[in-house]
Amino acid sequence: MTQAATPTRIDVRALACEQRHSLIFSTFAGLAAGGALELVNDHDPKPLRNVFQAQYPGKFAWEYLEQGPDTWRVAISKLGDPHSNGQCCGSCGGQ
């Protein structure tokens, strides 16, 4: 993981399925740009990545830290606004 600060660690293995996504997304929403959370799960969270891509396109980075077979760990980082670091693509007119 490229994050310098210690990420927030969320171990969802003991949570009921209906509690997992709300905890993950509320934690991600509370991160500052450049912040990260470490997700610990008992299966590959690839379907969750698809939800992130739909809800936060271009606003997160996903890095597998451990890939099973019993434990899956993923670093999910919140990317900054491209306008804030001078990397605007120009398509929005800089707004």
Phi and psi in degrees as a GROMACS rama.xvg file:
@    title "Ramachandran Plot"
@    xaxis  label "Phi"
@    yaxis  label "Psi"
@TYPE xy
-88.8948  -6.92849  THR-2
-66.6074  129.298  GLN-3
-75.9136  -40.6107  ALA-4
-78.4357  159.126  ALA-5
-70.3162  126.029  THR-6
-75.3754  159.458  PRO-7
-72.116  129.846  THR-8
-103.224  128.244  ARG-9
-122.016  115.798  ILE-10
-103.675  107.271  ASP-11
-97.6313  4.40168  VAL-12
-60.041  -32.3634  ARG-13
-92.3373  -2.77425  ALA-14
-89.8522  150.831  LEU-15
-66.3866  147.873  ALA-16
-52.9758  -40.2221  CYS-17
-69.3788  -14.2732  GLU-18
-93.2608  -21.3767  GLN-19
-63.5741  -55.7211  ARG-20
-63.1114  -40.3992  HIS-21
-63.0138  -39.4225  SER-22
-65.9926  -44.6249  LEU-23
-62.9655  -48.3896  ILE-24
-71.3267  -34.5965  PHE-25
-69.4165  -36.5942  SER-26
-66.2089  -44.1291  THR-27
-61.5402  -43.2846  PHE-28
-60.8204  -31.4582  ALA-29
-81.8191  -6.11151  GLY-30
-74.9036  144.644  LEU-31
-78.4706  158.777  ALA-32
-55.8566  132.313  ALA-33
92.0509  -11.5372  GLY-34
-77.5731  165.742  GLY-35
-144.869  155.166  ALA-36
-123.729  149.441  LEU-37
-108.638  118.988  GLU-38
-96.8444  129.254  LEU-39
-114.791  125.635  VAL-40
-139.483  166.405  ASN-41
-98.4815  4.14608  ASP-42
-152.273  166.812  HIS-43
-64.1439  120.072  ASP-44
-83.8497  29.7979  PRO-45
-54.2929  -41.0118  LYS-46
-60.1352  -33.8555  PRO-47
-64.4441  -38.1624  LEU-48
-60.2844  -39.0051  ARG-49
-62.8151  -37.8164  ASN-50
-66.366  -43.3093  VAL-51
-58.3557  -42.8323  PHE-52
-62.9914  -34.8448  GLN-53
-74.9118  -39.2699  ALA-54
-90.2917  -28.2289  GLN-55
-132.137  54.1093  TYR-56
-60.7212  126.465  PRO-57
73.3122  7.94243  GLY-58
-115.682  10.404  LYS-59
-147.161  159.033  PHE-60
-122.871  144.836  ALA-61
-125.857  121.758  TRP-62
-134.456  118.636  GLU-63
-70.9102  130.187  TYR-64
-103.228  -29.0714  LEU-65
-152.477  135.04  GLU-66
-124.602  71.8496  GLN-67
66.8491  -171.221  GLY-68
-82.9099  -19.3533  PRO-69
-99.9745  -31.1068  ASP-70
-126.058  133.325  THR-71
-120.316  129.915  TRP-72
-125.074  131.849  ARG-73
-134.04  133.884  VAL-74
-93.4149  123.227  ALA-75
-115.57  112.966  ILE-76
-105.358  144.332  SER-77
-93.5342  117.549  LYS-78
-79.9071  149.729  LEU-79
-76.7077  166.464  GLY-80
-70.3881  125.879  ASP-81
-60.7643  -23.6026  PRO-82
-70.8378  -25.874  HIS-83
-77.8583  -15.1484  SER-84
-122.417  20.566  ASN-85
73.8186  20.6961  GLY-86
-109.429  33.37  GLN-87
-63.0096  137.226  CYS-88
-79.7976  -16.7618  CYS-89
92.6626  -9.98601  GLY-90
-73.0506  -20.4792  SER-91
-103.166  1.77658  CYS-92
78.311  17.2378  GLY-93
79.2079  21.8233  GLY-94
